[in-house]
Amino acid sequence: MKRICIDIGGTFTDCLVLDESGTLSLFKAPTTPDNPTDGLLNALQKAAQVYEQPMNAFLGDVNLLMQGTTLATNTLLTRRGAKTGLITTKNFRDVIDLRRGIRPVGVSMYNVFIPPYEPLVPRWLRLGVDERVLYDGSVLTPLNEQETREAALKLKAEGCQTVAVGFLYSYLHPEHEKRAVEIIKEVFPEAHAIASHEILPVWREFERFTTTVVSAYVEPVIARHLTNMESRLRNAGFKGSVLMILANGMVQTVNQCLGRAVTLLNSGPAAAPSGAVHLGRGIGLGNVVSVDMGGTSFDVVLVKDGVIPTTSENWVGDDRVAIKMVDVHTIGAGGGSIAWIDSLGLLRVGPGSAGADPGPACYGKGVEPTTTDADLVLGYLPHDYFLGGDIPLDVDAARRAIKKVADPLGMSVEEAAQSMFTTINHVMADQITAVLTKRGFDVRDFSMVAGGGAGPVHAAAMAQALGIPTVVVPSVAALYSAYGMFAMDIGRDYARSYISRADSLDLDKVNALYAEMEAEAYAAFADMGVAKDSVSITRSADMRYVGQFHEVEVEISAGAVSADGVKDILQAFHRQHERLFEFSMPFLKVEFSTFRLKASSPKAPFALKKIATGGKDPAAALKRRRKCIFSGTSVDTPIYDGERLLAGNVIEGPAIIEERTTTVLVPAGFRCTVDELKNYVLQQ
């Protein structure tokens, strides 16, 4: 039986097929933003044709399909979600507006000319009802069911599609939220009702409320896609299981994602670091910078000692999302990034993108100059072999588009293209520097694993600017996130807040919380047919010194938490604080805030197939020569056929390697070695 991983990106939909022989086959199709399932089925149709099977027979041989998508992220960032209402505790409807008095992330502290934050739910759609639970979980004021009913009917009359419900201390006493959801379903059955205790049952009402609102905002779009996608797959002959990639770097079934749409934010990018870790282990690299440059965005993840970082301190645009997510840093820089001239007359590239529709000018529909157009004009991309020849590229259209920025700058088209190439590379290099410097690391101590359709074209130039000694371009680089899906575990994160100082911790309550989370996890795995003994449980807790605002997550050993165990946890907290911040304060009191549990089941084993071995000379794979522009100079550049390269081949730059799904640029000063797994290892 076959396994398939699909990543629906902003520009292309990537499809990676692992067949019965262990061979990985790569396919791409343009993303269809209006209905992502169309692009998904187009990619599967390409695969079926290569395997010389009708679509129903091909899908009938597939037992597992894993999917990542940027749909939730794009819906949130473009503000194209559902009209959403919020029912909350009376007099607390402005919590998501006030936030924590902070300025928008990504805006300079010196910039005073910034517009106010616009919540996803406008004030007139945020309705308060009488109810009040105290900090200890006791009920001060019962839920006013009549007010709740009237609030739901008012939101219905206003045309809302979803209703978020967020009450104070519902993580301790969820009964009021449960009853409110029941009332909403009675009087407004067509609405999606999303309760905060089901999305994020932890303390801090701003984080809990805003995360719930985000989930409600994107829920109809996600639910429509998931149900439509699964239905059309079944009608096309698919009988296996569909798993969705989660923001935390694990996977779950479609049914478990419905009602929890926020967990699909960054769904595709969250998979890429798993691929980097899997590849790094295979070639002895533990510390890598994983970069994924697609058509729309550029994603960076720092992987230290083979550990993929996760965080609950997330912002997507200006919206706070407090679920556990892979620590992906994303900027608008990709093959479709549009070049423009700012008010100072300077050339800029991105963050605006031509996306999948209309796409870069060279695709035949767009008119704006993009990174891909520049790469084509510079000779780095083949006009006749892009995606294996599926998309012919129009060089003249690319030149006309670039002329829009070349003329105002007094440059030739080639000079403007070179400037665009250099500009976007430095934008991405600056992002990598920011990610590593913030954590106290020297970028030169890391290797780069480069993926995405555009990543292999730009990776070496970024590494050159940063002083990174080694760049690894995997054979599956163009489908980097899809490949990472094969390396991901099935599972989910759970959390329960219980705020207490360590010296007054109620151990029975702590153990009850962990027992509750474990029971929920085992039940979820049972629904997927995974046996209890195949589930791995990892515990942790958020802790801080009394008086601190931010917490540190500390791992907790298995078994019942005892008094002696608390002492060990405290020592682990001091060590973790020292490791993260270079100091600890063991003389201060410590408090716990949130207890966490991660449940996972190991992925099915897989490995890239080894290729035939040859000598150092790659001459047998020489395909042609082409004029390429490097640093303003036209160079007669050898072009190698990636399909014919052998393990052990060494290519001296400048050179270009053409694969069906991507192009690898080897600049002057770099040496590219092909290893036995067909990774391209570039060193300067």
C-alpha positions as CSV (number, residue, x, y, z in Angstrom):
1,M,0.0,0.0,0.0
2,K,1.1,3.6,-0.7
3,R,1.4,6.5,1.7
4,I,0.9,10.1,0.5
5,C,1.8,13.4,2.0
6,I,0.3,16.6,0.6
7,D,1.2,20.2,1.5
8,I,-1.2,22.9,0.2
9,G,0.9,26.0,0.0
10,G,0.1,29.5,-1.1
11,T,1.4,28.9,-4.6
12,F,1.8,25.2,-5.2
13,T,0.3,22.0,-3.8
14,D,3.0,19.5,-3.2
15,C,2.4,15.7,-3.3
16,L,4.9,13.1,-2.2
17,V,4.1,9.4,-2.8
18,L,5.9,6.6,-0.9
19,D,5.1,3.4,-2.8
20,E,5.4,-0.3,-1.9
21,S,9.0,-0.4,-3.1
22,G,10.1,2.4,-0.8
23,T,10.5,4.9,-3.7
24,L,9.5,8.5,-3.2
25,S,7.9,10.2,-6.1
26,L,7.4,14.0,-6.3
27,F,4.5,15.9,-7.9
28,K,3.4,19.5,-7.9
29,A,0.3,21.3,-9.1
30,P,-0.7,25.0,-8.8
31,T,-2.8,25.7,-5.6
32,T,-6.4,26.7,-6.3
33,P,-7.1,29.3,-3.6
34,D,-10.9,29.3,-4.1
35,N,-11.2,25.6,-3.5
36,P,-7.9,24.0,-2.3
37,T,-9.3,20.5,-2.9
38,D,-9.1,21.1,-6.7
39,G,-5.4,21.6,-6.5
40,L,-5.0,18.6,-4.2
41,L,-6.9,16.3,-6.7
42,N,-4.9,17.8,-9.6
43,A,-1.6,16.7,-7.9
44,L,-3.0,13.3,-7.2
45,Q,-4.1,13.0,-10.8
46,K,-0.6,13.7,-11.9
47,A,0.7,10.9,-9.6
48,A,-2.0,8.5,-10.9
49,Q,-0.8,9.1,-14.5
50,V,2.8,8.5,-13.7
51,Y,1.8,5.2,-11.9
52,E,-0.3,4.4,-15.0
53,Q,-3.4,3.8,-13.0
54,P,-6.9,5.3,-13.2
55,M,-7.5,7.7,-10.3
56,N,-9.8,5.3,-8.4
57,A,-7.4,2.4,-8.6
58,F,-4.5,4.6,-7.6
59,L,-6.3,6.0,-4.6
60,G,-7.6,2.5,-3.7
61,D,-3.9,1.5,-3.2
62,V,-3.3,4.3,-0.6
63,N,-3.8,3.5,3.0
64,L,-2.7,6.8,4.5
65,L,-2.9,10.4,3.3
66,M,-1.4,13.2,5.5
67,Q,-2.1,16.8,4.7
68,G,-0.7,20.1,5.7
69,T,-2.3,23.4,4.7
70,T,-1.7,27.1,5.0
71,L,-5.5,27.7,4.6
72,A,-6.1,28.6,8.3
73,T,-3.1,30.9,8.4
74,N,-3.9,32.7,5.1
75,T,-7.6,33.1,6.2
76,L,-6.5,34.8,9.4
77,L,-3.8,37.0,7.8
78,T,-6.0,38.2,5.0
79,R,-9.0,38.7,7.3
80,R,-11.2,36.5,5.2
81,G,-12.7,34.5,8.0
82,A,-16.3,34.2,9.2
83,K,-18.3,36.9,10.8
84,T,-17.8,36.0,14.5
85,G,-19.6,37.0,17.7
86,L,-18.4,36.6,21.3
87,I,-20.4,35.8,24.4
88,T,-18.4,36.5,27.5
89,T,-18.7,37.4,31.2
90,K,-20.6,40.7,31.7
91,N,-18.2,43.7,31.8
92,F,-15.3,41.7,30.3
93,R,-16.1,42.1,26.6
94,D,-13.1,44.5,26.0
95,V,-10.5,42.0,27.2
96,I,-9.5,41.1,23.6
97,D,-9.4,44.8,22.7
98,L,-7.3,46.0,25.7
99,R,-5.0,42.9,25.3
100,R,-2.1,43.6,27.7
101,G,-1.6,47.2,26.7
102,I,1.1,46.1,24.2
103,R,1.8,47.5,20.8
104,P,1.5,45.3,17.6
105,V,4.4,42.9,17.2
106,G,6.8,43.7,14.5
107,V,6.4,47.5,14.8
108,S,9.2,49.6,16.0
109,M,8.9,51.0,19.5
110,Y,9.8,54.4,18.0
111,N,7.0,54.4,15.5
112,V,4.1,56.4,16.9
113,F,2.0,56.5,13.7
114,I,0.4,53.1,13.9
115,P,-3.3,52.3,13.7
116,P,-5.0,50.8,16.7
117,Y,-5.5,47.0,16.8
118,E,-8.7,45.8,15.2
119,P,-10.1,42.8,16.9
120,L,-11.5,40.0,14.8
121,V,-14.8,40.5,16.7
122,P,-16.0,44.2,16.7
123,R,-17.3,45.6,19.9
124,W,-21.0,45.5,19.0
125,L,-20.7,41.7,18.4
126,R,-19.1,41.1,21.9
127,L,-22.0,40.5,24.3
128,G,-21.7,40.1,28.1
129,V,-24.0,37.9,30.1
130,D,-24.4,37.5,33.9
131,E,-22.2,34.7,35.3
132,R,-19.2,34.6,37.5
133,V,-16.8,31.9,38.6
134,L,-14.1,32.7,41.2
135,Y,-10.4,32.0,41.1
136,D,-10.9,28.8,43.1
137,G,-13.5,27.4,40.7
138,S,-16.5,28.2,42.9
139,V,-19.6,29.8,41.4
140,L,-20.4,33.3,42.6
141,T,-23.2,34.0,40.0
142,P,-24.9,31.2,38.1
143,L,-25.2,31.6,34.3
144,N,-28.2,33.7,33.2
145,E,-29.6,31.4,30.6
146,Q,-32.2,34.0,29.4
147,E,-29.5,36.6,28.7
148,T,-27.4,33.9,26.9
149,R,-30.4,33.0,24.8
150,E,-31.0,36.6,23.9
151,A,-27.3,37.2,23.1
152,A,-27.3,34.2,20.7
153,L,-30.4,35.4,19.0
154,K,-28.9,38.9,18.6
155,L,-25.7,37.5,17.0
156,K,-27.9,35.4,14.7
157,A,-29.8,38.5,13.6
158,E,-26.5,40.3,13.0
159,G,-25.5,37.5,10.5
160,C,-22.7,35.8,12.5
161,Q,-21.6,32.4,11.3
162,T,-19.7,31.5,14.4
163,V,-20.0,32.3,18.2
164,A,-17.0,32.1,20.5
165,V,-17.8,31.6,24.2
166,G,-15.3,32.7,26.8
167,F,-16.1,33.0,30.5
168,L,-13.7,33.9,33.4
169,Y,-12.1,30.9,35.1
170,S,-13.9,28.4,32.7
171,Y,-10.7,26.3,32.8
172,L,-11.6,25.5,36.4
173,H,-15.4,25.4,36.0
174,P,-16.4,24.8,32.4
175,E,-20.1,24.0,33.1
176,H,-21.2,27.6,32.3
177,E,-19.5,27.5,28.9
178,K,-21.0,24.0,28.2
179,R,-24.5,25.2,29.0
180,A,-24.0,28.4,26.9
181,V,-23.0,26.2,23.9
182,E,-26.1,24.1,24.4
183,I,-28.3,27.2,24.4
184,I,-26.6,28.5,21.2
185,K,-27.2,25.2,19.4
186,E,-30.9,25.3,20.5
187,V,-31.6,28.8,19.2
188,F,-28.9,29.2,16.5
189,P,-28.2,25.6,15.3
190,E,-26.5,26.7,12.1
191,A,-23.7,28.5,13.9
192,H,-20.3,27.0,14.9
193,A,-20.2,27.4,18.7
194,I,-16.6,27.3,20.1
195,A,-16.0,27.2,23.8
196,S,-12.7,28.5,25.3
197,H,-12.3,25.5,27.7
198,E,-12.2,23.2,24.7
199,I,-9.6,25.2,22.8
200,L,-7.2,26.3,25.6
201,P,-8.2,25.3,29.2
202,V,-5.5,27.4,30.8
203,W,-5.3,30.6,32.8
204,R,-4.9,34.2,31.5
205,E,-8.2,35.3,30.0
206,F,-6.7,37.4,27.2
207,E,-4.7,34.6,25.7
208,R,-7.6,32.1,26.2
209,F,-10.3,34.4,24.7
210,T,-8.2,35.6,21.7
211,T,-7.1,32.1,20.8
212,T,-10.8,30.9,21.0
213,V,-11.9,33.9,18.8
214,V,-9.2,33.0,16.2
215,S,-10.3,29.4,16.2
216,A,-14.0,30.5,15.7
217,Y,-13.0,33.0,13.0
218,V,-11.3,30.3,10.8
219,E,-13.5,27.4,11.7
220,P,-16.1,27.6,8.8
221,V,-13.4,27.9,6.2
222,I,-11.5,24.9,7.7
223,A,-14.6,22.8,8.3
224,R,-15.8,23.4,4.7
225,H,-12.4,22.4,3.3
226,L,-12.0,19.3,5.5
227,T,-15.5,17.9,4.8
228,N,-15.3,18.7,1.1
229,M,-11.8,17.3,0.8
230,E,-12.7,14.0,2.6
231,S,-15.9,13.6,0.7
232,R,-14.3,14.1,-2.7
233,L,-11.4,11.8,-1.9
234,R,-13.9,9.0,-0.9
235,N,-15.9,9.6,-4.1
236,A,-12.6,9.3,-6.1
237,G,-11.9,5.9,-4.6
238,F,-9.9,6.6,-1.5
239,K,-10.6,4.2,1.4
240,G,-7.7,4.9,3.8
241,S,-7.1,7.3,6.6
242,V,-6.7,11.1,6.3
243,L,-4.5,12.8,9.0
244,M,-4.0,16.5,9.3
245,I,-0.7,18.2,10.3
246,L,-1.1,20.2,13.5
247,A,0.6,23.5,14.6
248,N,2.5,21.6,17.3
249,G,4.3,19.3,14.8
250,M,2.1,16.3,15.2
251,V,-0.9,14.8,13.3
252,Q,-4.5,14.0,14.0
253,T,-7.6,12.8,12.2
254,V,-10.0,15.1,10.4
255,N,-12.8,14.6,13.0
256,Q,-10.5,15.6,15.8
257,C,-9.6,18.8,14.0
258,L,-13.2,19.9,13.5
259,G,-14.1,22.4,16.1
260,R,-10.4,23.1,16.8
261,A,-9.4,24.9,13.6
262,V,-6.8,27.0,15.4
263,T,-4.6,23.9,15.7
264,L,-4.2,24.0,11.9
265,L,-2.4,27.3,11.9
266,N,1.0,27.0,10.3
267,S,0.0,23.4,9.5
268,G,2.3,23.0,6.5
269,P,5.4,24.9,7.8
270,A,5.2,23.0,11.1
271,A,6.1,19.8,9.2
272,A,9.4,21.0,7.6
273,P,11.6,20.8,10.7
274,S,10.7,17.1,11.2
275,G,12.2,16.6,7.8
276,A,15.3,18.5,8.7
277,V,15.8,16.5,11.9
278,H,15.3,13.2,10.0
279,L,17.8,14.3,7.3
280,G,20.3,15.7,9.9
281,R,20.4,12.4,11.8
282,G,21.1,10.5,8.6
283,I,24.2,12.7,7.7
284,G,25.4,13.5,11.3
285,L,24.0,17.0,11.7
286,G,22.4,17.9,15.0
287,N,22.4,21.7,14.8
288,V,20.7,23.0,11.7
289,V,18.8,26.0,10.5
290,S,15.8,24.7,8.6
291,V,14.7,27.1,5.9
292,D,11.7,26.7,3.6
293,M,11.3,29.2,0.7
294,G,8.1,28.6,-1.2
295,G,6.2,30.8,-3.6
296,T,4.7,33.1,-0.9
297,S,6.6,32.8,2.4
298,F,10.0,32.0,3.9
299,D,10.0,29.9,7.1
300,V,12.9,29.6,9.5
301,V,13.2,27.1,12.4
302,L,16.3,26.7,14.6
303,V,16.9,23.0,15.4
304,K,19.4,22.6,18.3
305,D,20.7,19.1,19.2
306,G,18.0,17.5,17.0
307,V,15.2,19.1,19.1
308,I,12.4,20.9,17.3
309,P,11.4,24.0,19.4
310,T,7.8,24.7,20.3
311,T,6.3,27.7,22.1
312,S,3.0,29.0,23.3
313,E,4.2,32.6,22.8
314,N,2.8,32.9,19.3
315,W,1.5,35.8,17.2
316,V,-0.1,35.3,13.8
317,G,-0.2,38.8,12.4
318,D,-1.5,41.0,15.3
319,D,-3.5,38.2,16.9
320,R,-2.3,36.3,19.9
321,V,-2.5,32.5,19.6
322,A,-1.5,30.7,22.8
323,I,-1.7,27.0,21.8
324,K,1.6,25.0,21.6
325,M,3.1,25.5,18.1
326,V,6.4,24.7,16.4
327,D,8.5,27.8,16.7
328,V,8.4,28.8,13.1
329,H,9.4,32.3,12.1
330,T,7.8,33.4,8.8
331,I,8.2,36.4,6.6
332,G,6.7,37.3,3.2
333,A,9.6,36.3,1.0
334,G,9.2,33.7,-1.7
335,G,9.3,33.0,-5.4
336,G,6.2,35.1,-5.9
337,S,7.4,38.1,-3.8
338,I,6.8,41.3,-5.7
339,A,9.5,44.0,-6.3
340,W,8.6,47.6,-5.7
341,I,10.1,51.0,-5.1
342,D,9.5,52.7,-1.7
343,S,8.9,56.3,-0.9
344,L,12.7,56.8,-0.6
345,G,13.3,55.5,-4.1
346,L,14.8,52.2,-2.8
347,L,14.2,48.8,-4.3
348,R,12.2,46.5,-2.0
349,V,11.1,42.9,-2.6
350,G,8.1,41.5,-0.7
351,P,6.2,41.0,1.5
352,G,3.4,41.3,-1.1
353,S,3.2,38.2,-3.3
354,A,1.7,37.3,-6.7
355,G,0.7,33.9,-5.1
356,A,-0.8,31.2,-7.2
357,D,-3.2,33.5,-9.0
358,P,-2.1,35.4,-11.0
359,G,1.5,34.2,-10.1
360,P,4.8,35.5,-11.4
361,A,4.7,37.3,-14.8
362,C,6.7,34.5,-16.4
363,Y,3.8,32.1,-15.7
364,G,1.8,34.0,-18.3
365,K,-0.9,35.7,-16.2
366,G,0.8,38.0,-13.8
367,V,2.3,41.4,-14.6
368,E,4.2,42.4,-11.5
369,P,8.0,41.7,-11.2
370,T,8.7,38.8,-8.8
371,T,11.6,36.9,-7.4
372,T,10.9,34.0,-9.9
373,D,11.0,36.5,-12.8
374,A,14.4,37.7,-11.6
375,D,15.8,34.2,-11.3
376,L,14.6,33.5,-14.8
377,V,16.2,36.6,-16.3
378,L,19.5,35.8,-14.5
379,G,19.5,32.4,-16.2
380,Y,19.1,30.4,-13.0
381,L,15.8,28.9,-14.0
382,P,15.2,26.9,-17.2
383,H,12.4,28.4,-19.3
384,D,11.7,24.9,-20.8
385,Y,12.1,22.6,-17.8
386,F,10.2,24.3,-14.9
387,L,8.4,21.6,-13.0
388,G,9.8,19.2,-15.6
389,G,8.3,21.2,-18.4
390,D,4.8,21.4,-17.1
391,I,4.9,25.2,-16.8
392,P,6.7,26.9,-19.7
393,L,8.2,30.2,-18.6
394,D,8.0,33.4,-20.6
395,V,11.3,35.2,-20.5
396,D,10.0,38.2,-22.4
397,A,7.1,38.6,-19.9
398,A,9.5,38.4,-17.0
399,R,11.7,41.1,-18.6
400,R,8.7,43.4,-19.2
401,A,7.7,43.1,-15.6
402,I,11.1,43.8,-14.2
403,K,11.4,46.8,-16.5
404,K,8.8,48.4,-14.3
405,V,11.3,48.8,-11.5
406,A,14.4,48.9,-13.7
407,D,13.5,52.1,-15.5
408,P,12.8,54.3,-12.4
409,L,16.1,53.1,-10.9
410,G,18.0,53.8,-14.1
411,M,19.1,50.2,-14.4
412,S,19.1,47.6,-17.1
413,V,16.7,44.7,-16.8
414,E,19.6,42.4,-15.9
415,E,20.9,44.9,-13.3
416,A,17.5,45.2,-11.7
417,A,17.1,41.4,-11.6
418,Q,20.4,41.1,-9.9
419,S,19.4,43.7,-7.4
420,M,16.1,41.9,-6.7
421,F,18.0,38.6,-6.2
422,T,20.4,40.2,-3.8
423,T,17.7,42.1,-1.9
424,I,15.5,39.1,-1.2
425,N,18.5,37.1,-0.1
426,H,19.5,39.7,2.4
427,V,15.9,40.0,3.7
428,M,15.9,36.2,4.3
429,A,19.5,36.2,5.8
430,D,18.5,39.0,8.2
431,Q,15.5,36.9,9.4
432,I,17.9,33.9,10.0
433,T,20.3,36.2,12.0
434,A,17.4,37.6,14.1
435,V,16.2,34.1,15.0
436,L,19.6,32.8,16.1
437,T,20.9,36.0,17.7
438,K,17.7,36.3,19.8
439,R,18.6,32.9,21.3
440,G,22.3,33.7,21.8
441,F,23.7,31.5,19.0
442,D,26.3,32.2,16.3
443,V,24.8,31.4,12.9
444,R,28.2,30.2,11.7
445,D,28.0,27.3,14.1
446,F,25.0,25.8,12.3
447,S,24.4,24.1,9.0
448,M,21.5,25.0,6.7
449,V,19.0,22.6,5.4
450,A,17.2,24.3,2.5
451,G,13.8,23.4,1.2
452,G,10.9,24.8,-0.8
453,G,10.7,25.2,-4.5
454,A,12.7,28.4,-4.4
455,G,15.0,27.5,-1.5
456,P,17.7,25.7,-3.4
457,V,18.1,28.6,-5.8
458,H,18.8,31.1,-3.0
459,A,20.2,29.0,-0.2
460,A,23.9,29.2,-1.1
461,A,23.7,33.0,-1.5
462,M,22.1,33.3,1.9
463,A,24.8,31.1,3.4
464,Q,27.5,33.1,1.7
465,A,26.1,36.3,3.3
466,L,25.8,34.7,6.7
467,G,29.1,32.8,6.8
468,I,27.3,29.4,7.1
469,P,29.8,26.8,6.0
470,T,27.5,24.0,4.9
471,V,24.2,23.9,3.0
472,V,22.3,20.7,2.5
473,V,19.7,20.6,-0.2
474,P,17.7,17.3,0.1
475,S,16.5,15.4,-3.0
476,V,13.0,16.2,-1.8
477,A,13.7,19.9,-1.2
478,A,10.8,21.1,-3.4
479,L,8.4,19.1,-1.3
480,Y,10.2,19.8,2.0
481,S,7.1,20.1,4.2
482,A,5.5,17.1,2.6
483,Y,8.6,15.1,3.3
484,G,8.6,16.2,6.9
485,M,5.1,14.8,7.3
486,F,6.5,11.3,6.9
487,A,8.8,12.0,9.9
488,M,6.0,13.3,12.2
489,D,4.4,11.5,15.1
490,I,0.7,11.2,15.7
491,G,-0.4,13.0,18.8
492,R,-1.6,16.1,20.6
493,D,-0.7,18.5,23.4
494,Y,-2.9,18.9,26.5
495,A,-2.8,21.5,29.2
496,R,-4.5,22.3,32.5
497,S,-3.8,25.4,34.7
498,Y,-3.4,25.1,38.4
499,I,-1.6,28.1,40.0
500,S,0.2,27.3,43.2
501,R,3.5,27.9,45.0
502,A,5.6,24.8,45.2
503,D,5.6,24.8,49.0
504,S,1.7,24.6,49.0
505,L,1.2,22.4,46.0
506,D,-1.8,20.0,46.3
507,L,-0.2,16.8,45.0
508,D,-3.5,15.0,44.8
509,K,-4.9,17.7,42.5
510,V,-1.8,17.6,40.3
511,N,-2.0,13.9,39.9
512,A,-5.7,14.1,39.1
513,L,-5.0,16.7,36.4
514,Y,-2.4,14.4,34.8
515,A,-4.8,11.4,35.1
516,E,-7.5,13.5,33.4
517,M,-5.3,14.5,30.5
518,E,-3.9,10.9,30.0
519,A,-7.5,9.5,29.9
520,E,-8.4,12.1,27.3
521,A,-5.3,11.3,25.3
522,Y,-5.8,7.5,25.4
523,A,-9.5,7.9,24.3
524,A,-8.4,10.0,21.3
525,F,-5.8,7.4,20.3
526,A,-8.4,4.6,20.7
527,D,-10.6,6.5,18.2
528,M,-7.7,6.3,15.7
529,G,-7.2,2.5,16.4
530,V,-3.9,3.1,18.2
531,A,-3.4,0.7,21.2
532,K,-2.6,2.2,24.6
533,D,0.8,0.6,24.8
534,S,1.8,2.3,21.6
535,V,1.2,5.8,23.1
536,S,4.1,7.7,24.6
537,I,3.3,10.2,27.3
538,T,5.6,13.2,28.2
539,R,4.8,15.5,31.1
540,S,5.9,19.0,31.8
541,A,4.9,22.1,33.8
542,D,5.2,25.9,33.3
543,M,7.0,27.4,36.3
544,R,8.4,30.7,37.3
545,Y,10.0,32.6,40.2
546,V,7.4,34.4,42.3
547,G,7.0,37.9,40.8
548,Q,8.1,36.9,37.3
549,F,5.7,37.3,34.3
550,H,7.0,34.6,31.9
551,E,7.2,30.9,32.7
552,V,9.8,28.3,31.9
553,E,8.6,24.8,30.8
554,V,10.2,22.0,32.7
555,E,9.9,18.3,32.0
556,I,8.5,16.1,34.7
557,S,9.2,12.4,35.0
558,A,6.5,9.8,34.7
559,G,4.5,8.4,37.6
560,A,2.7,10.0,40.5
561,V,4.2,13.4,41.6
562,S,5.4,13.1,45.2
563,A,6.9,15.5,47.7
564,D,10.4,14.2,46.8
565,G,9.5,14.5,43.1
566,V,8.6,18.2,43.6
567,K,12.2,18.8,45.0
568,D,13.6,17.2,41.8
569,I,11.3,19.3,39.7
570,L,12.5,22.5,41.4
571,Q,16.1,21.6,40.8
572,A,15.3,21.0,37.2
573,F,13.6,24.4,37.0
574,H,16.7,26.2,38.3
575,R,18.9,24.3,35.8
576,Q,16.6,25.2,32.9
577,H,16.4,28.8,34.0
578,E,20.2,28.9,34.1
579,R,20.5,27.3,30.7
580,L,18.0,29.7,29.1
581,F,19.0,33.0,30.8
582,E,22.5,32.4,32.2
583,F,21.3,32.8,35.8
584,S,19.1,31.2,38.4
585,M,17.7,32.3,41.8
586,P,17.3,29.2,44.0
587,F,16.8,31.4,47.1
588,L,13.4,32.6,45.7
589,K,10.1,30.9,45.9
590,V,8.8,29.1,42.8
591,E,5.3,28.7,41.6
592,F,3.6,26.4,39.1
593,S,1.0,27.7,36.6
594,T,0.1,25.2,33.9
595,F,0.6,21.4,33.8
596,R,1.1,20.0,30.3
597,L,1.1,16.6,28.7
598,K,2.2,15.5,25.2
599,A,0.8,12.2,23.9
600,S,2.3,10.7,20.8
601,S,2.6,7.5,18.8
602,P,5.7,6.8,16.7
603,K,5.6,7.3,13.0
604,A,5.8,4.4,10.6
605,P,9.5,3.8,9.6
606,F,10.7,5.0,6.3
607,A,14.0,6.0,4.6
608,L,15.2,7.6,1.4
609,K,16.5,5.2,-1.1
610,K,20.2,5.2,-1.9
611,I,21.4,6.0,-5.4
612,A,24.1,4.4,-7.5
613,T,27.7,5.4,-6.8
614,G,30.0,7.1,-9.3
615,G,33.3,8.9,-9.3
616,K,33.9,12.6,-8.6
617,D,33.6,13.6,-12.2
618,P,29.9,14.7,-13.0
619,A,30.5,15.0,-16.7
620,A,28.1,12.2,-17.6
621,A,25.3,14.2,-16.1
622,L,26.1,17.4,-18.0
623,K,22.9,18.5,-19.7
624,R,23.8,21.8,-21.5
625,R,25.4,25.1,-20.9
626,R,23.6,28.4,-20.4
627,K,24.5,32.1,-19.9
628,C,23.9,33.1,-16.3
629,I,24.6,36.3,-14.6
630,F,26.7,36.3,-11.4
631,S,27.5,39.6,-9.7
632,G,26.8,41.5,-12.9
633,T,28.9,39.2,-15.1
634,S,27.6,36.9,-17.7
635,V,29.1,33.4,-17.2
636,D,28.8,30.4,-19.5
637,T,27.5,28.0,-16.9
638,P,27.3,24.2,-16.9
639,I,23.8,22.8,-16.3
640,Y,23.6,19.3,-14.8
641,D,20.7,16.9,-15.0
642,G,19.8,15.9,-11.4
643,E,18.3,12.6,-12.5
644,R,21.7,11.5,-13.8
645,L,23.9,12.5,-11.0
646,L,25.5,9.8,-8.9
647,A,26.7,9.5,-5.3
648,G,30.2,10.9,-5.0
649,N,29.9,13.4,-7.9
650,V,31.5,16.7,-7.1
651,I,30.4,19.9,-8.9
652,E,32.4,23.1,-8.7
653,G,30.6,26.4,-8.8
654,P,29.4,28.2,-10.7
655,A,27.0,25.5,-11.9
656,I,23.3,24.7,-11.9
657,I,21.5,21.4,-11.2
658,E,18.1,21.0,-12.7
659,E,15.6,18.7,-11.0
660,R,12.0,18.2,-12.1
661,T,10.7,20.1,-9.1
662,T,13.4,22.6,-8.3
663,T,16.8,24.0,-9.3
664,V,19.9,24.0,-7.2
665,L,22.3,27.0,-7.7
666,V,25.9,26.4,-6.9
667,P,27.7,29.8,-7.0
668,A,31.4,30.4,-7.5
669,G,33.3,29.5,-4.4
670,F,31.1,26.6,-3.5
671,R,31.7,22.9,-4.0
672,C,28.6,20.6,-4.3
673,T,29.0,16.9,-3.3
674,V,26.2,14.4,-4.0
675,D,25.8,11.9,-1.2
676,E,24.3,8.4,-1.3
677,L,20.8,9.7,-0.4
678,K,21.1,12.2,-3.2
679,N,21.4,15.2,-0.8
680,Y,23.3,18.0,-2.4
681,V,25.9,19.2,0.2
682,L,27.3,22.6,-0.7
683,Q,30.4,23.9,1.1
684,Q,32.3,27.1,0.8
